């Protein structure tokens, strides 16, 4: 069972093998790095530790960040599922941003976490103005008595797997291409809120309108999805867009869950995006829209029935 701390714990006496980073998305590159830490910690009888930050350092240093693939809650869940012993989610603030690489390593990694070995990714940098790199970390290892290892990037389809690559694909609606790089479907989370109440009454397809917590969501359009709701995983279709047939001027995310009629207002749900079906379009009549939704549902059911598109039960 992973223990998660949101700052250093002075009473915790560790001898650790650790890695450090932002880990947005916890993609297969991050997973390889964390699995290497676990492997090495078991071999040496050390605690396996992952160090990350909240908020993202860019939000403090530059005041802006790209939209995140995973917000902190989900990121910590995904890291924990890999089986690491401890996660330190350090509060990133201006004081931490001003620490030199040496001060950061000494205070946090050596004294705070008892680092015996530090394993980092191929592009890792740290400390004030990102002045720290792998070579400096090796020098500090000699000074403070820890080993350092660098893990190479993970390549998928001839390209390095990175958070920025995944972000671009999600924003382009290419959710199917993202799945192998995440080892899961791309997902968004949110709370079901009251919408325009058109789904069931006007269209014959009840929809759950979601107030999104996530910052990154696929491009406008219709998708085949799985939905976590009320401790079940159910099939459905999701529409991200402005409902042009009805002239909406605000973005909404609506999910029609197949064969489901329960009241779920206020419930937290997770939507897993399996495949892009079509772009959003304006229809000449409600009847035309209903006919298209029926086609969308049938297409989504066919896609979700395929063995490669199944999802693990809760």
Phi, psi and omega in degrees: 000120181290135174259129182249128177239147183254016173187179175295149179239098186305328183282350183273115181259104185245151162238115194229158163249125188224162170227162186215141179171181178274328173055040178292121181097336185045054182283182188294337173292314176297318182299320179297320180295313182292322178295326177295320177298314180298316180301313182290323180294322179293321180297324185256003182059047177246164173281136175271129187227136171244131179247126176220187189224152172210123000287174178301135181308325181298328181292333179272317186284317185246349179079003177209154181220160170290162175296137186276142175290320177228128171284168191306315182304311182289321179302315180293324176300312183294320178295317180299322181297340179282346173096020177289152182286314185224144168238127172253110177261091189283137176290117182270124181220182184295327178296315179294323180297334182273352181291137174292160177307318182295317180297318180297311182298315183295310186288314188267309189276320182276300182287318186283327188232004176058044184298122172258332175213137179239125180245125184234165178283172185295336186243024188288135172221157186202169177081178182306130180056024181054039182286340181274138176221188184299318181297317178294322179298322177296319177298316180293327176299319177296321181289318187257355174086037173232156177271157180228139178224143178246130180262132181289164179292156173267130181256133175227127183052042174078007183225148178296135174282122181216161178297321182293323177296315179297319180300315181298318181294317178299314182293339176270000180082007184273059186292332179294324180288336183282329188307312181297337181275344177256341189066025179192168172286148172293139184226154169234155181235152177183181180251139179285125182237168178289135178251216182274357178058037178263333189307298185284314187290313188268323188254343182080011179231096181298139181233149173260121178269132188247130169272107188286137169270329186289157182260336182248121174223156186299164182296160181306134180156191183245138186225148166279133187220158162254148183231125169275117178209135178050045178062026175231161170244118186236155181275154179188184171235146179237142174242124173250120180166201187247007182049063187298335179300329181256004174071029177295148176244017179229148180284135177226155174239117183236138181236128171259115180266127185294138174052047184218128183228015184283153175282116182237023175303135179086351180280144173275132178229158177239130180249122180258120184272118185264310184203143176284131181260311182193168176280162175285142180216160178267129180256151183290336182210163177297324180298318178296319179297315179301317180297320180291319178299321178299318177295319179301316182297314181296319180295317180296319180299319178296315180296314184288342179280345182290136184307322183288348180256012179287159181234147181296135175294159181290000000 
